[in-house]
Amino acid sequence: MSFTEQFKQLNLDELSMRLYSTTAVDVERAISHSQGNIDSLMALLSPAAQPYLEQMAQKAYQLTRQRFGANIGLYLPLYLSNLCANECDYCGFSMSNKLKRKTLSDAELLAEMSIIKQRGFDSILLVSGEHETKVGIEYFKHVLPIVKQQFSYVAIEVQPLTESEYRTLVELGLDAVMVYQETYQPQTYRKHHTRGKKQDFLYRLATPDRVAAAGVDKIGLGVLLGLDDWRLDALVMGYHLGYLEKYYWRTRYSISLPRLRPCTGGITPKVELTDEGLVQLICAFRLFNAQLEISLSTRETPEFRDNLLPLGVTNISAGSSTEPGGYQNPNAQLDQFEISDDRSVSQVIEKMQRIGLNPVWKDWESAWF
Amino acid sequence: MLSIANQEFESRLFTGTGKFTDSKTMLAAIAASQSQLVTLAMKRIDHSKDFDDLLTPLQQMGVKLLPNTAGARNAKEAIFAAELASEMLATKLIKLEIHPDPKYLMPDAVETLKAAEILCNKGFTVLPYVHADPVLCYRLEEVGCAAVMPLGSPIGSNQGLATEPFLEIIIEQANIPVVVDAGIGAPSHACRAMEMGADAVLVNTAIASSTDPISMAECFNNAVKAGRQAYLAGLGNVSKQAEHTSPLTNFLKF
């Protein structure tokens, strides 16, 4: 049993039709619900919800404050490698891109970690391209204990692995796995993933099941907003979340809402997600699920990020580099996507505190687990 | 005066440390609450640093700390957290929290009882956070817990005393202090818990998430005092019928 079975029963055309025929009454009912559900998420993601943004934002703010207080968790991505065996037309690491390829050596890894640690971070996200042979399970098994020595909370964003591989990594201290479906629309998925193992839509779709079964603390889902109709993609992600929460109740869940960004050799978004749309998305998911963690990366501009923070965001990165070795040697042109918020960590923290938010560096005790 | 494992507390309001906007507000709210026992999550403390932005200000304030095991998902993890707290903070006091369910943060009764027995045998002063289950509270008392902390409603929900009928039973039966914990969202909820005879209440979200945490902390302090005083004074019976304040048969009592 995995989400795949449930997904196959979803009729995306019918969902889309229902999404776009939502009325103002449906939206008002969804906002007044004390507990979100998939129907209310549909209403809140619909175009009919646009005039209700302020009401949604007010409720999202209240729910977030009640559940998470003023706390915002801080994490930083550490790019291990930009090697990739996939062809994805939206990503800077795509295999046909003429990009200098690099995988961190132990010395380089330690140097990157040292810089990140000096900046105060205790939660780290290890990122790599998807290259099973050169940056596969053996590499992760080697790297994880090194990283775990210095960071309480370690997440990965790498190629999908098997359940037993995830289990092995959990034993070595892995806490969280981010695995983004990019789009839940198979035809669109096929169009953008033209070579490599990532072409297997259903294998990727079943990955969170394998992760949860392996006993990981947190799973991050996400769609790349702009590949196709973001409302429909977000709605299906809601179905995915609902399924996972029901069957793997011990696991925590987070979502990321990255907008398609310009990158080396990349495409322009097919469906543009406006600022209003992103606000709607964040608020809709907060009203749908009060305990869901919502991450915000440095893809957004400083001013916009600051305004989004109180609306439901629970985790942010700051001072990020998206290239392997990028903290030690910035601007080596090995990056995955362009960063819009290039403020330093201290600038971001200062701003957070000015608007009444509390930066949390550590919220996990790895020694217990 | 409330006594828990030979430790005396004048204030019957225990407070928390999560969810505040900053340390300054947290300290001011704790001061306004007059709380003498403050809980903090061990998972939030960075023991690799000399200065921890949560722990150090609390230590400087001089308030008594009740470390908790929030984040632990089973007995093994909670016991480890308790031992870490004991080592770091030189205290045997521990608020035992085990909630494997990240959605509603419901306490795991099976793992809590298991961990409580082990920790009591190791000499800890254990205050377990549990569902309002009278039999479980009996069992926790039997294994040596210093108090029980049954929930009023889900953590952070501000729903008040949804478990009131069961809290009444626990309060009636317990031979150790009963601290109503979780879900208290308004001073009136705290007051009600104290009127029922709870020995203390623990409040965090309602204070920390208020628009004016310092003022709200003061409100809770007053409410807890009023509730306790009302309990001691003895509340009148609740009746569906009106009762004459000057009964007609008074003359028979001469």
Interface residues (C-beta under 8 A of the other chain):
Chain A: R65 Q66 R67 F68 G69 A70 N71 D122 E245 W249 R250 T251 R252 Q291 Q353 G356 L357 N358 V360 W361 K362 D363 W364 E365 A367 W368 F369
Chain B: G18 K19 F20 T21 D22 M42 K43 R44 I45 D46 G71 A72 R73 E77 F80 A81 L84 P100 D101 P102 K103 G156 S157 N158 T205 A208 S209
